[in-house]
Amino acid sequence: MHKKLALSGVVAIFLSVTAPVYSETLTAEAITGIFAGNTVAGYHHKKDFAFKRSYSPDGKLTGVSERRGKRTGDWKAETNAICIKWEFDRFKCRRIEKDGDTVKQSDKSGNRHTATYKVFTAGNNLKKRGW
């Protein structure tokens, strides 16, 4: 009996350490409401670069960064995910979490934080200078 209790305690500790913790479940509509019609400044932690992206309500996307220059593509929202397809690529979906005013992007499993969206401004506010 004590062995079963000890084992269940170890399993509970293991799950609490390894299971991802999600801030808030976001519907596709909620993600669309966050991004559509806005320009977003952020930082990609995994690849170490700052970026700005303009998310058009019609699903068009324009991005600029020091690392990649200017790019265009498409975007769409799914439950808990934003999906981006840069020109000549396929859609890649990443988990989106909202924690207060912070919006974070993670890998598909939600285990690895890859980017943070920091500043949201209405409209397309991409500037050519500074990148």
C-alpha positions as a Markdown table, in Angstrom:
| # | Residue | x | y | z |
|---|---|---|---|---|
| 1 | Met | 0.0 | 0.0 | 0.0 |
| 2 | His | 2.8 | 2.4 | 0.9 |
| 3 | Lys | 4.6 | 1.6 | -2.3 |
| 4 | Lys | 1.5 | 2.5 | -4.4 |
| 5 | Leu | 1.2 | 5.8 | -2.5 |
| 6 | Ala | 4.9 | 6.6 | -3.0 |
| 7 | Leu | 4.7 | 5.7 | -6.7 |
| 8 | Ser | 1.6 | 7.9 | -7.2 |
| 9 | Gly | 3.4 | 10.8 | -5.5 |
| 10 | Val | 6.4 | 10.4 | -7.8 |
| 11 | Val | 4.1 | 10.3 | -10.9 |
| 12 | Ala | 2.3 | 13.4 | -9.7 |
| 13 | Ile | 5.6 | 15.3 | -9.2 |
| 14 | Phe | 6.8 | 14.1 | -12.6 |
| 15 | Leu | 3.7 | 15.3 | -14.3 |
| 16 | Ser | 3.7 | 18.7 | -12.6 |
| 17 | Val | 7.3 | 19.3 | -13.7 |
| 18 | Thr | 7.0 | 18.0 | -17.3 |
| 19 | Ala | 3.5 | 18.9 | -18.3 |
| 20 | Pro | 3.2 | 22.3 | -20.1 |
| 21 | Val | 1.2 | 25.0 | -18.2 |
| 22 | Tyr | -1.1 | 27.0 | -20.5 |
| 23 | Ser | -2.2 | 30.5 | -19.5 |
| 24 | Glu | -5.5 | 30.6 | -21.2 |
| 25 | Thr | -7.2 | 28.6 | -24.0 |
| 26 | Leu | -7.8 | 30.9 | -27.0 |
| 27 | Thr | -10.4 | 30.2 | -29.6 |
| 28 | Ala | -9.6 | 31.0 | -33.3 |
| 29 | Glu | -11.9 | 34.0 | -33.0 |
| 30 | Ala | -10.0 | 35.3 | -30.0 |
| 31 | Ile | -6.6 | 34.9 | -31.8 |
| 32 | Thr | -8.1 | 36.7 | -34.8 |
| 33 | Gly | -9.2 | 39.5 | -32.5 |
| 34 | Ile | -5.7 | 39.9 | -31.1 |
| 35 | Phe | -3.8 | 39.9 | -34.5 |
| 36 | Ala | -6.2 | 41.0 | -37.3 |
| 37 | Gly | -5.7 | 44.6 | -38.4 |
| 38 | Asn | -2.6 | 45.1 | -36.2 |
| 39 | Thr | 1.1 | 45.5 | -36.5 |
| 40 | Val | 3.0 | 43.5 | -33.9 |
| 41 | Ala | 6.5 | 44.0 | -32.7 |
| 42 | Gly | 8.1 | 40.9 | -31.2 |
| 43 | Tyr | 11.2 | 38.9 | -30.5 |
| 44 | His | 12.0 | 35.4 | -31.7 |
| 45 | His | 13.9 | 33.7 | -28.8 |
| 46 | Lys | 14.7 | 30.5 | -30.6 |
| 47 | Lys | 16.3 | 32.2 | -33.6 |
| 48 | Asp | 17.5 | 35.4 | -31.8 |
| 49 | Phe | 16.0 | 38.2 | -33.8 |
| 50 | Ala | 13.5 | 41.1 | -33.5 |
| 51 | Phe | 10.6 | 41.4 | -35.9 |
| 52 | Lys | 7.6 | 43.4 | -36.9 |
| 53 | Arg | 4.6 | 41.9 | -38.7 |
| 54 | Ser | 1.4 | 43.4 | -40.0 |
| 55 | Tyr | -1.6 | 41.0 | -39.9 |
| 56 | Ser | -4.3 | 42.0 | -42.4 |
| 57 | Pro | -7.9 | 41.1 | -41.6 |
| 58 | Asp | -8.1 | 39.3 | -45.0 |
| 59 | Gly | -5.3 | 36.9 | -44.0 |
| 60 | Lys | -2.4 | 38.6 | -45.7 |
| 61 | Leu | 0.8 | 39.0 | -43.8 |
| 62 | Thr | 3.9 | 41.3 | -44.2 |
| 63 | Gly | 6.9 | 41.0 | -41.9 |
| 64 | Val | 10.2 | 42.7 | -41.6 |
| 65 | Ser | 13.3 | 41.8 | -39.6 |
| 66 | Glu | 17.0 | 42.4 | -39.6 |
| 67 | Arg | 17.6 | 38.7 | -40.1 |
| 68 | Arg | 15.2 | 38.1 | -43.0 |
| 69 | Gly | 14.4 | 41.5 | -44.5 |
| 70 | Lys | 10.9 | 42.0 | -45.8 |
| 71 | Arg | 8.6 | 39.0 | -46.4 |
| 72 | Thr | 5.0 | 38.5 | -47.4 |
| 73 | Gly | 2.7 | 35.6 | -46.8 |
| 74 | Asp | -0.6 | 34.5 | -45.3 |
| 75 | Trp | -1.9 | 33.9 | -41.8 |
| 76 | Lys | -4.9 | 32.2 | -40.2 |
| 77 | Ala | -6.0 | 31.4 | -36.7 |
| 78 | Glu | -6.9 | 28.1 | -35.2 |
| 79 | Thr | -7.8 | 27.2 | -31.6 |
| 80 | Asn | -4.7 | 27.9 | -29.5 |
| 81 | Ala | -2.6 | 28.5 | -32.6 |
| 82 | Ile | -1.6 | 31.0 | -35.2 |
| 83 | Cys | -0.6 | 29.6 | -38.6 |
| 84 | Ile | 1.8 | 31.4 | -40.9 |
| 85 | Lys | 2.7 | 30.6 | -44.5 |
| 86 | Trp | 5.6 | 32.7 | -45.8 |
| 87 | Glu | 5.9 | 32.9 | -49.6 |
| 88 | Phe | 7.0 | 29.6 | -51.2 |
| 89 | Asp | 6.5 | 27.8 | -47.9 |
| 90 | Arg | 3.6 | 25.8 | -46.3 |
| 91 | Phe | 1.5 | 26.8 | -43.3 |
| 92 | Lys | 3.2 | 26.2 | -40.0 |
| 93 | Cys | 1.1 | 26.5 | -36.8 |
| 94 | Arg | 2.5 | 27.6 | -33.5 |
| 95 | Arg | 0.7 | 27.6 | -30.1 |
| 96 | Ile | -0.4 | 31.0 | -28.9 |
| 97 | Glu | -0.9 | 31.8 | -25.2 |
| 98 | Lys | -2.1 | 35.0 | -23.6 |
| 99 | Asp | -0.9 | 35.8 | -20.1 |
| 100 | Gly | -2.3 | 39.2 | -19.1 |
| 101 | Asp | -1.0 | 41.7 | -21.7 |
| 102 | Thr | 1.7 | 39.3 | -23.0 |
| 103 | Val | 1.2 | 37.0 | -26.0 |
| 104 | Lys | 3.6 | 34.1 | -26.3 |
| 105 | Gln | 4.3 | 31.7 | -29.1 |
| 106 | Ser | 5.4 | 28.1 | -28.4 |
| 107 | Asp | 6.2 | 25.1 | -30.4 |
| 108 | Lys | 3.3 | 22.8 | -31.4 |
| 109 | Ser | 3.5 | 20.9 | -28.1 |
| 110 | Gly | 3.5 | 24.0 | -26.0 |
| 111 | Asn | 6.7 | 22.9 | -24.3 |
| 112 | Arg | 9.2 | 25.4 | -25.7 |
| 113 | His | 8.6 | 29.2 | -25.7 |
| 114 | Thr | 9.9 | 30.4 | -29.1 |
| 115 | Ala | 8.7 | 34.0 | -29.5 |
| 116 | Thr | 7.1 | 36.9 | -27.6 |
| 117 | Tyr | 4.7 | 39.4 | -29.2 |
| 118 | Lys | 5.3 | 42.7 | -27.3 |
| 119 | Val | 3.7 | 45.7 | -28.9 |
| 120 | Phe | 0.4 | 45.7 | -30.7 |
| 121 | Thr | -0.6 | 48.8 | -32.7 |
| 122 | Ala | -3.7 | 49.3 | -34.9 |
| 123 | Gly | -3.2 | 49.3 | -38.7 |
| 124 | Asn | -0.2 | 48.6 | -40.8 |
| 125 | Asn | 2.7 | 50.4 | -39.1 |
| 126 | Leu | 5.7 | 48.8 | -40.8 |
| 127 | Lys | 8.5 | 51.3 | -41.3 |
| 128 | Lys | 11.1 | 50.7 | -44.0 |
| 129 | Arg | 13.8 | 52.4 | -42.0 |
| 130 | Gly | 15.4 | 50.8 | -39.0 |
| 131 | Trp | 15.4 | 47.3 | -40.4 |
